[in-house]
Amino acid sequence: MKLTCTQSELNTNLSLVNRAVPSRPTHPVLGNVLLKADAENQRVSLTAFDLSLGLQTSFNANVEADGAIAIPAKLFNDIVSRLPEGDITLEDSLSEAESDADTESLSITLTSTSGQYKMRGMNSEDFPELPQIEDGMVVKLPVEALIEGLRGSLFATSADETKQVLTGVHLMVQEDSLEFAATDGHRLAVVETLNAKPTSEESQEDEEKPASEDTISSFELTVPARTLRELERMLGLSESSDTVALQFEVGQIIFQGGNHRLTSRTLEGQYPAYRQLIPGQFQRQVAIPRRQLLSAVERIAVLADQKNNIVKFDIDAQAQTIDLTVETQDVGSARESLSAQVTGESIEIAFNVKYLIDGLKALSTSDIQFQMNAANTPVILTPLGGLKMTYLIMPVQIRD
C-alpha cells in the first residue's frame, strides 16, 4: 500500500473516527483504526469500531497501490495531529517481528515535510467488519431537522446506565415530522421538527426505488445518546448533502451522510409514555426574555453549591416581576429582579439550577414562556416562535 494525502484531510477524518475507539478495548485490534487504500477510486477509508458504535469515513487521496492495515489509533492520531500542514505519504511494509518466533508483523511508514515515523500495525483481516443491514428499512431524513432535534433533546438524557433506555433519545419518524424525546426522570425535552418533502427530482428517483425504501409511514426507536452525539458531530462535517439516509432493523441502525457512515446498536426496552406527563392546561403563564433570565440565573447560581443548588422564583402577578433568590448556608445569598408578563395568580416556586440553565440554553428563541399550575406540579418551558420544543421540569420543594 502506498498513498499520499494532505495532513489536514487525514487529521480531520482521523479525529472523527477516533471517537469510536474504545479506551479499554476488549480485544487488541479494537484499539486500532483500519486504514484502506483504493487505487481504482483514488480513495482512502478510515474505520473504528468498539463492537457497539462504528464510524467510517473516506476522502480523496493519490493512491499508488491498494492495501489495508490496522494502525494503533491513539499513536496514529497523536502523530498526525502534530505534523505540519502539507502532504503526507503512507506506505506499509512487512518487517520481521522482534521475537524468536518465525512470524512477520506489519508496519507502516509515515513521511511528512518534517520527518519520518514508523509504526507497527496489525493485519486488517483481524479487524471486525461493520454491521450490514441487508433487508432493513431505509428512509432519508433532513440534516437540518436532525441537528435541531438533537440540540434540543440530547442534554436531557440520563447518565445512569442502570436506566439504560433513558440513556438514549427516543426518535419517532412520521411522514411529515420527526419527534425527539429525552428524559432522565427529573426533566423531559421534546422537540418536533419537519420531515421535509423531497423535491420533484428526488420524488421521481424515489418512484424508481424498491418499495422498501422511503415508504414508511411511521416508526420509532431509541438510540444511545453517545451515538447521537457522534451523529451530530458527523452532520457538522457533511456539507455535501441535505439529507442523511437512515437504515434500520431490530437492534441495529446505520446513518449514511456524504462520505461518513455511523453504525450503532439501538436500546432495548419500552420508552416511557412521556406525552402523558405533559399537563393539558395551565393556570399560570409567564413570558420573559430568555437571555435576560439565563444571565440572571447564571449569575446568582455562583452562590449555589452541591448541597443547595436551588433557585427560588417569587412570581408577582400584580407587579409583573420575578424575584430570583439563591441562599446557601455558610456561603451567602443573592437576589435579582426581572420584569415579566405574568398571567394568573402570584406563586413561589423553586428549580434545580442546573436543570433550569440547561433548558434555557436549549430554547433558542429570544422570548420564552413558563406554564405552570402549582408549586409541586410539572412546569413547562416553551419558546415563543421558532422551534417547536417542550421542556418539562419538576419544581423543587421549598423548605423554610
C-alpha positions as CSV (number, residue, x, y, z in Angstrom):
1,M,0.0,0.0,0.0
2,K,1.2,3.5,-0.8
3,L,-0.7,6.7,-0.8
4,T,-0.3,10.5,-0.5
5,C,-2.8,12.9,1.1
6,T,-2.8,16.2,2.9
7,Q,-2.2,16.5,6.7
8,S,-5.4,18.5,7.2
9,E,-7.6,15.9,5.4
10,L,-6.1,13.0,7.2
11,N,-6.3,14.7,10.6
12,T,-9.9,15.8,10.2
13,N,-11.1,12.3,9.3
14,L,-8.9,10.5,11.8
15,S,-10.3,12.8,14.6
16,L,-13.8,11.8,13.6
17,V,-13.5,8.0,13.6
18,N,-11.1,8.0,16.6
19,R,-14.1,8.7,18.9
20,A,-15.4,5.2,18.2
21,V,-12.1,3.6,19.5
22,P,-12.7,2.1,23.0
23,S,-10.5,3.4,25.8
24,R,-10.2,-0.1,27.1
25,P,-10.6,-2.5,24.1
26,T,-11.8,-6.0,24.9
27,H,-9.5,-7.2,22.0
28,P,-6.2,-5.6,21.0
29,V,-7.3,-5.0,17.4
30,L,-10.2,-2.7,18.6
31,G,-7.6,-0.2,19.8
32,N,-6.7,0.4,16.1
33,V,-8.1,2.4,13.2
34,L,-8.5,0.4,10.0
35,L,-7.0,2.2,7.0
36,K,-7.8,1.1,3.5
37,A,-6.4,2.5,0.2
38,D,-8.3,2.1,-3.0
39,A,-6.2,2.8,-6.1
40,E,-9.1,2.3,-8.6
41,N,-11.2,5.0,-7.0
42,Q,-8.3,7.1,-5.5
43,R,-10.0,7.0,-2.1
44,V,-8.8,6.2,1.4
45,S,-11.2,5.0,4.1
46,L,-10.8,5.0,7.9
47,T,-12.8,2.8,10.3
48,A,-13.1,2.5,14.0
49,F,-15.4,0.1,15.9
50,D,-16.0,-0.8,19.5
51,L,-18.5,-3.6,18.7
52,S,-21.4,-1.2,19.6
53,L,-20.6,2.1,17.8
54,G,-18.8,2.1,14.5
55,L,-17.6,5.2,12.5
56,Q,-16.3,5.1,8.9
57,T,-15.2,7.9,6.7
58,S,-13.5,8.3,3.3
59,F,-11.6,11.0,1.4
60,N,-9.7,11.6,-1.8
61,A,-6.0,10.8,-2.0
62,N,-3.3,9.9,-4.5
63,V,-3.3,6.1,-4.1
64,E,-0.4,4.3,-5.9
65,A,-1.1,0.9,-4.5
66,D,-4.0,-0.8,-2.8
67,G,-3.7,-2.1,0.7
68,A,-5.1,-2.2,4.2
69,I,-3.7,-2.1,7.7
70,A,-4.9,-1.6,11.3
71,I,-2.9,1.1,13.0
72,P,-2.8,1.9,16.7
73,A,-5.4,4.7,17.0
74,K,-4.0,6.9,19.7
75,L,-0.5,6.8,18.4
76,F,-1.6,7.5,14.9
77,N,-3.8,10.4,15.9
78,D,-1.1,11.9,18.2
79,I,1.5,11.9,15.4
80,V,-0.8,13.2,12.6
81,S,-2.3,16.0,14.7
82,R,1.1,17.3,15.5
83,L,2.5,17.2,11.9
84,P,2.8,20.5,9.9
85,E,0.5,21.2,7.1
86,G,1.4,19.7,3.7
87,D,1.5,16.3,2.0
88,I,1.9,13.0,3.9
89,T,2.9,9.7,2.4
90,L,1.9,6.4,3.9
91,E,3.5,3.2,2.9
92,D,3.2,-0.2,4.6
93,S,5.7,-3.0,4.6
94,L,6.3,-6.4,6.2
95,S,9.1,-6.5,8.8
96,E,10.4,-9.2,10.9
97,A,9.0,-9.3,14.4
98,E,11.3,-8.6,17.2
99,S,10.9,-12.1,18.7
100,D,12.3,-15.5,18.4
101,A,9.1,-16.7,16.7
102,D,9.3,-17.2,13.0
103,T,6.5,-14.7,12.2
104,E,6.1,-11.4,10.5
105,S,4.3,-8.2,11.6
106,L,3.0,-5.3,9.6
107,S,4.4,-1.8,9.9
108,I,3.6,1.5,8.2
109,T,5.9,4.4,7.4
110,L,4.6,8.0,7.5
111,T,6.6,10.6,5.7
112,S,5.9,14.3,6.0
113,T,7.8,17.6,5.3
114,S,9.2,17.4,8.9
115,G,10.4,13.8,9.1
116,Q,9.6,10.2,9.0
117,Y,7.7,8.0,11.5
118,K,7.3,4.2,11.6
119,M,4.5,2.4,13.5
120,R,3.8,-1.3,14.0
121,G,0.3,-2.3,12.8
122,M,-2.0,-5.4,12.7
123,N,-3.4,-7.4,9.9
124,S,-6.5,-5.8,8.5
125,E,-8.3,-9.2,8.4
126,D,-8.3,-9.3,12.2
127,F,-10.4,-6.1,12.3
128,P,-14.1,-6.8,12.7
129,E,-16.4,-5.7,9.9
130,L,-19.0,-3.1,10.5
131,P,-22.6,-4.4,10.7
132,Q,-24.6,-4.5,7.5
133,I,-28.3,-4.3,7.1
134,E,-29.5,-6.3,4.2
135,D,-33.3,-6.3,4.5
136,G,-33.9,-3.4,6.8
137,M,-35.9,-0.2,6.1
138,V,-34.4,2.9,4.6
139,V,-35.5,6.5,4.9
140,K,-34.0,9.8,4.2
141,L,-34.0,12.5,6.9
142,P,-33.2,16.2,6.5
143,V,-29.9,17.2,8.1
144,E,-31.2,20.5,9.4
145,A,-34.1,18.8,11.2
146,L,-31.9,16.2,12.8
147,I,-29.4,18.8,14.1
148,E,-32.3,20.9,15.6
149,G,-33.8,17.8,17.2
150,L,-30.5,16.6,18.7
151,R,-29.5,20.0,20.1
152,G,-32.9,20.3,21.8
153,S,-33.0,16.8,23.4
154,L,-29.6,15.2,23.9
155,F,-28.8,17.3,27.1
156,A,-31.8,15.8,28.9
157,T,-30.7,12.1,28.6
158,S,-29.8,10.1,31.7
159,A,-26.2,9.3,32.5
160,D,-27.3,6.4,34.8
161,E,-26.5,3.1,33.0
162,T,-28.9,1.2,35.2
163,K,-31.7,3.1,33.5
164,Q,-30.5,2.0,30.1
165,V,-33.4,3.1,27.9
166,L,-33.2,6.6,29.4
167,T,-29.6,7.0,28.3
168,G,-30.9,7.4,24.7
169,V,-33.1,9.7,22.7
170,H,-36.4,8.3,21.6
171,L,-36.9,9.1,17.9
172,M,-40.3,9.0,16.2
173,V,-40.3,9.3,12.4
174,Q,-43.5,10.1,10.7
175,E,-44.2,11.0,7.1
176,D,-44.1,14.8,7.6
177,S,-42.5,15.2,11.0
178,L,-39.7,14.0,13.4
179,E,-40.1,13.9,17.1
180,F,-37.1,13.7,19.6
181,A,-37.7,12.9,23.3
182,A,-35.3,12.6,26.1
183,T,-35.7,12.3,29.9
184,D,-33.6,11.4,32.9
185,G,-36.6,11.0,35.3
186,H,-36.4,14.6,36.5
187,R,-36.9,16.5,33.3
188,L,-38.2,15.9,29.8
189,A,-37.3,17.5,26.5
190,V,-39.5,17.0,23.4
191,V,-38.6,18.5,20.0
192,E,-40.8,18.4,16.9
193,T,-39.3,19.2,13.5
194,L,-40.5,18.9,10.0
195,N,-39.6,15.9,7.9
196,A,-39.2,17.9,4.7
197,K,-40.7,16.6,1.5
198,P,-38.2,15.6,-1.3
199,T,-38.0,17.8,-4.4
200,S,-39.8,16.7,-7.6
201,E,-36.5,15.3,-9.0
202,E,-35.9,13.3,-5.8
203,S,-39.5,12.1,-5.8
204,Q,-39.1,10.8,-9.4
205,E,-35.9,8.9,-8.3
206,D,-37.8,7.5,-5.3
207,E,-40.5,6.1,-7.5
208,E,-37.9,4.0,-9.2
209,K,-36.6,2.6,-5.9
210,P,-37.7,-0.7,-4.3
211,A,-40.8,-0.5,-2.3
212,S,-38.8,-0.9,1.0
213,E,-37.2,2.5,0.6
214,D,-38.8,5.8,1.7
215,T,-42.3,4.2,2.0
216,I,-42.5,4.0,5.8
217,S,-45.5,5.9,7.2
218,S,-44.1,6.0,10.8
219,F,-41.7,4.1,13.2
220,E,-40.0,4.8,16.5
221,L,-36.8,3.6,18.1
222,T,-34.4,4.6,21.0
223,V,-30.8,5.5,20.1
224,P,-27.9,5.8,22.6
225,A,-27.0,9.4,23.4
226,R,-23.3,8.7,22.7
227,T,-24.3,7.5,19.2
228,L,-26.3,10.7,18.5
229,R,-23.6,13.0,19.8
230,E,-21.3,11.4,17.2
231,L,-24.0,11.8,14.6
232,E,-24.4,15.5,15.5
233,R,-20.6,15.9,15.1
234,M,-20.7,13.9,11.8
235,L,-23.5,16.0,10.4
236,G,-21.5,19.2,11.1
237,L,-18.8,17.8,8.7
238,S,-21.2,16.6,6.0
239,E,-21.5,19.7,3.8
240,S,-22.3,17.8,0.6
241,S,-25.8,16.6,1.4
242,D,-29.0,18.0,2.8
243,T,-30.3,14.6,3.8
244,V,-29.0,11.6,5.7
245,A,-30.0,8.0,4.9
246,L,-31.2,6.1,7.9
247,Q,-31.3,2.3,7.6
248,F,-32.5,0.1,10.5
249,E,-33.6,-3.2,11.7
250,V,-34.3,-4.6,15.1
251,G,-31.4,-3.8,17.3
252,Q,-29.3,-2.1,14.7
253,I,-29.2,1.3,13.0
254,I,-27.0,2.9,10.3
255,F,-26.7,6.6,9.3
256,Q,-25.1,7.4,6.0
257,G,-24.3,11.0,5.2
258,G,-22.0,12.1,2.4
259,N,-18.6,10.3,2.9
260,H,-19.4,9.4,6.5
261,R,-21.1,6.3,8.0
262,L,-22.2,5.6,11.5
263,T,-23.4,2.3,12.8
264,S,-24.9,1.6,16.3
265,R,-27.0,-0.7,18.3
266,T,-30.3,0.6,19.4
267,L,-31.5,0.5,23.0
268,E,-33.9,-2.2,24.1
269,G,-36.9,-1.7,26.4
270,Q,-40.1,0.3,26.4
271,Y,-39.6,4.0,26.4
272,P,-41.8,5.9,28.9
273,A,-45.2,7.3,27.7
274,Y,-43.8,10.8,28.1
275,R,-46.8,12.6,26.4
276,Q,-48.9,11.6,29.4
277,L,-46.6,13.6,31.7
278,I,-47.3,16.9,30.0
279,P,-50.4,18.7,31.5
280,G,-53.2,19.6,29.2
281,Q,-54.0,23.0,30.7
282,F,-52.3,25.6,32.9
283,Q,-53.4,28.2,35.5
284,R,-50.4,30.5,35.2
285,Q,-48.2,31.7,32.3
286,V,-45.0,33.8,32.5
287,A,-43.4,35.3,29.3
288,I,-39.8,36.6,29.7
289,P,-36.7,37.3,27.5
290,R,-34.7,34.2,27.5
291,R,-31.2,35.6,27.5
292,Q,-32.0,38.1,30.3
293,L,-33.3,35.3,32.5
294,L,-30.4,32.9,31.7
295,S,-27.8,35.6,32.5
296,A,-29.5,36.4,35.9
297,V,-29.8,32.7,36.8
298,E,-26.1,32.0,35.8
299,R,-25.0,35.0,37.9
300,I,-26.8,34.1,41.1
301,A,-26.0,30.4,40.6
302,V,-22.4,31.2,41.6
303,L,-23.6,31.1,45.2
304,A,-25.3,27.7,44.8
305,D,-23.4,24.5,45.8
306,Q,-24.0,20.8,45.6
307,K,-26.0,20.7,48.9
308,N,-28.2,23.6,47.9
309,N,-28.4,24.0,44.1
310,I,-31.9,25.6,44.2
311,V,-33.0,28.9,42.7
312,K,-36.3,30.3,44.0
313,F,-38.8,32.2,41.8
314,D,-41.1,34.7,43.5
315,I,-43.5,35.4,40.7
316,D,-45.6,38.6,41.4
317,A,-48.6,38.9,39.1
318,Q,-49.5,42.4,40.4
319,A,-46.0,43.9,40.0
320,Q,-45.4,41.8,36.8
321,T,-41.9,40.8,38.1
322,I,-39.9,37.7,39.0
323,D,-37.6,37.8,42.0
324,L,-34.8,35.2,41.8
325,T,-33.2,34.1,45.1
326,V,-30.4,31.8,46.0
327,E,-29.5,31.2,49.6
328,T,-26.6,28.9,50.7
329,Q,-25.7,28.5,54.3
330,D,-22.1,29.5,55.2
331,V,-21.7,30.9,51.7
332,G,-24.1,33.7,51.1
333,S,-27.2,34.8,49.2
334,A,-28.1,36.6,46.0
335,R,-31.3,38.2,44.7
336,E,-32.2,39.6,41.3
337,S,-35.4,41.1,40.0
338,L,-36.7,40.9,36.4
339,S,-39.7,42.3,34.6
340,A,-42.1,39.7,33.1
341,Q,-45.5,39.3,31.6
342,V,-47.4,37.3,34.3
343,T,-50.9,35.8,33.7
344,G,-52.7,34.2,36.6
345,E,-52.0,34.4,40.3
346,S,-48.7,35.0,42.1
347,I,-46.7,32.0,43.1
348,E,-43.4,30.9,44.8
349,I,-41.7,28.1,43.1
350,A,-38.2,26.7,43.0
351,F,-36.0,24.8,40.5
352,N,-32.8,22.8,40.3
353,V,-30.3,25.4,39.0
354,K,-28.6,23.0,36.5
355,Y,-31.8,21.7,35.0
356,L,-33.1,25.3,34.6
357,I,-29.9,26.5,32.9
358,D,-29.8,23.5,30.6
359,G,-33.3,24.2,29.4
360,L,-32.8,27.9,29.0
361,K,-29.7,27.2,26.8
362,A,-31.6,24.7,24.7
363,L,-34.5,27.0,24.0
364,S,-33.2,29.0,21.1
365,T,-35.7,31.9,20.8
366,S,-35.4,35.4,22.2
367,D,-38.5,35.1,24.3
368,I,-39.8,32.0,26.2
369,Q,-42.9,31.1,28.3
370,F,-43.3,29.3,31.6
371,Q,-46.6,27.4,32.0
372,M,-47.5,26.1,35.5
373,N,-50.3,25.1,37.8
374,A,-48.9,24.8,41.4
375,A,-45.5,24.8,43.1
376,N,-45.3,21.0,43.2
377,T,-46.6,20.1,39.7
378,P,-44.7,19.9,36.4
379,V,-43.6,23.2,34.8
380,I,-43.4,23.6,31.0
381,L,-40.9,25.9,29.2
382,T,-41.6,26.6,25.6
383,P,-40.1,29.0,23.0
384,L,-42.3,31.8,21.7
385,G,-42.0,31.3,18.0
386,G,-39.3,29.3,16.2
387,L,-38.6,25.7,17.1
388,K,-41.4,23.6,18.4
389,M,-39.9,22.4,21.7
390,T,-41.4,21.5,25.1
391,Y,-39.1,21.3,28.2
392,L,-40.7,19.9,31.3
393,I,-39.0,20.4,34.6
394,M,-40.2,19.3,38.1
395,P,-40.1,22.0,40.7
396,V,-38.1,21.5,43.9
397,Q,-39.9,21.6,47.3
398,I,-39.3,24.9,49.1
399,R,-38.2,24.3,52.7
400,D,-38.3,27.0,55.3
